[in-house]
Amino acid sequence: MHRARLALIAALAVVAVIVTYVVVDRISTTPEPDAEAFCDEIESIAELDAALGNLDTAAVQAAIPHLESLELASPLEIRAQVTTLRTTVESLATTMAEAPSGDTEAIEAAWRTRQADVEAIAEASAAVVAYTQRTCGVALGSTGTTTGTSPRGTSTTATTVLGGP
């Protein structure tokens, strides 16, 4: 019984050391929220709209950690908008990963489930694009929502996440 207790204490001590190491490492590599850190991070996701437009699941999933870093680096004046974009991209990435390869129907369905959020997504995108232009001197491209007709002849609405070309 005494040995089991010592083994448990030793295991807990090892876990505590590992958790401490991970937390300290994360804190030391997490950018402080400020404009300079934001500008450094925004470059890592500059091609996100192209990845979404091309339905490039791997590229969209690869962008998520960069969006998380961007969110952490975002000054308070723009953080809520970056959070909106991050959660949108995460949702779409999950749908893209679960859809059979090349299944654009499933991805279009994911966008349809977000139609209630289109205005908020467009506003967040426009705010991030404007903030990036003003603060970093980087033009991410056109912003907002485009309404048109799909190849099937149905009305479509697409919102660029970061103001793609």
C-alpha positions in Angstrom: 0.0 0.0 0.0 2.8 2.4 0.9 4.6 1.6 -2.4 1.4 2.3 -4.4 1.1 5.7 -2.7 4.7 6.5 -3.5 4.2 5.5 -7.1 1.1 7.7 -7.3 2.9 10.7 -5.8 5.8 10.2 -8.2 3.5 10.0 -11.1 1.7 13.1 -10.0 5.0 14.9 -9.6 6.0 13.9 -13.2 2.7 15.2 -14.5 3.1 18.5 -12.6 6.5 19.0 -14.1 5.3 18.2 -17.6 2.3 20.6 -17.3 4.5 23.3 -15.9 6.9 22.9 -18.8 4.1 23.0 -21.4 2.5 26.1 -19.8 5.8 27.9 -19.5 6.7 27.0 -23.1 3.3 28.1 -24.4 3.6 31.4 -22.5 7.1 32.1 -23.8 6.1 31.4 -27.4 2.7 33.2 -27.3 2.9 36.7 -28.8 1.8 39.6 -26.6 -1.3 41.3 -27.8 -0.1 44.4 -29.7 -0.1 45.8 -33.2 3.4 44.7 -34.0 2.7 41.1 -33.0 -0.6 41.2 -35.0 1.3 42.4 -38.1 3.8 39.6 -37.7 1.1 37.0 -37.4 -1.2 38.3 -40.1 1.4 37.3 -42.8 1.1 33.7 -41.8 -2.6 33.5 -43.0 -2.4 35.8 -46.0 -3.3 32.9 -48.3 -6.3 31.7 -46.3 -8.9 32.9 -48.7 -7.2 31.1 -51.6 -7.1 27.9 -49.6 -10.8 28.3 -48.8 -11.7 29.2 -52.4 -9.8 26.1 -53.7 -11.3 23.9 -51.0 -7.8 23.0 -49.9 -8.6 21.1 -46.7 -4.9 20.6 -45.7 -4.1 24.3 -46.1 -7.2 25.4 -44.2 -6.4 23.1 -41.4 -2.8 24.3 -41.4 -4.0 27.8 -41.0 -5.9 27.2 -37.8 -2.9 27.4 -35.4 -1.9 30.6 -37.2 -5.4 32.0 -36.6 -5.1 31.0 -33.0 -1.8 32.8 -32.7 -3.2 35.8 -34.6 -6.1 35.9 -32.1 -3.7 35.9 -29.1 -1.6 38.6 -30.7 -4.6 40.8 -31.6 -5.1 44.0 -29.7 -8.4 44.3 -28.0 -9.8 46.7 -30.6 -9.7 43.9 -33.2 -9.7 40.6 -31.2 -13.5 40.0 -31.3 -13.4 40.2 -35.1 -10.4 37.8 -35.3 -12.2 35.4 -33.0 -15.2 35.5 -35.3 -13.0 34.6 -38.3 -11.1 31.8 -36.3 -14.3 30.1 -35.2 -15.7 30.3 -38.7 -12.6 28.8 -40.3 -12.5 26.1 -37.6 -16.1 25.1 -38.3 -15.4 25.0 -42.0 -12.2 23.1 -41.6 -14.0 20.4 -39.6 -16.7 20.1 -42.3 -14.1 20.0 -45.0 -12.1 17.3 -43.2 -15.3 15.2 -42.7 -16.5 15.5 -46.3 -15.4 13.0 -48.8 -12.6 14.3 -51.0 -14.0 16.7 -53.6 -17.5 16.8 -52.0 -18.3 20.5 -52.6 -21.9 19.8 -51.7 -21.0 19.1 -48.1 -18.8 22.3 -47.9 -21.6 24.4 -49.5 -24.0 22.9 -46.9 -21.6 24.1 -44.2 -21.7 27.6 -45.6 -25.5 27.4 -45.7 -25.5 26.6 -42.0 -23.5 29.8 -41.4 -25.8 32.0 -43.5 -27.3 33.6 -40.3 -23.7 34.6 -39.5 -22.8 36.0 -43.0 -23.2 39.6 -42.0 -21.1 39.2 -38.8 -18.5 37.3 -40.8 -18.4 40.0 -43.5 -18.2 42.7 -40.9 -15.4 40.9 -39.1 -13.5 40.3 -42.3 -13.8 44.0 -43.4 -12.7 45.1 -39.9 -9.6 42.8 -40.0 -8.7 43.9 -43.6 -9.1 47.6 -42.7 -7.1 47.2 -39.5 -4.4 45.3 -41.3 -4.1 48.0 -44.0 -4.1 50.8 -41.5 -1.8 49.3 -38.9 0.5 47.0 -40.9 0.4 48.5 -44.3 -0.7 45.2 -45.8 -3.6 45.0 -48.2 -5.3 41.7 -47.9 -7.6 42.3 -50.8 -11.3 43.0 -51.4 -13.7 42.4 -48.5 -17.2 41.5 -47.9 -19.9 39.4 -49.4 -20.5 38.5 -53.0 -23.9 37.4 -54.2 -24.1 35.7 -57.6 -25.3 32.6 -59.4 -23.7 29.2 -59.0 -22.9 27.0 -62.0 -26.1 25.1 -61.1 -28.1 28.3 -61.6 -29.0 28.8 -58.0 -28.4 32.0 -56.1 -25.3 31.9 -53.9 -23.7 34.1 -51.3 -20.1 33.8 -50.5 -18.2 35.7 -47.9 -14.4 36.1 -48.0 -12.8 35.4 -44.7 -9.9 37.7 -45.1 -10.8 39.7 -48.1 -9.4 37.4 -50.8 -8.6 38.7 -54.3 
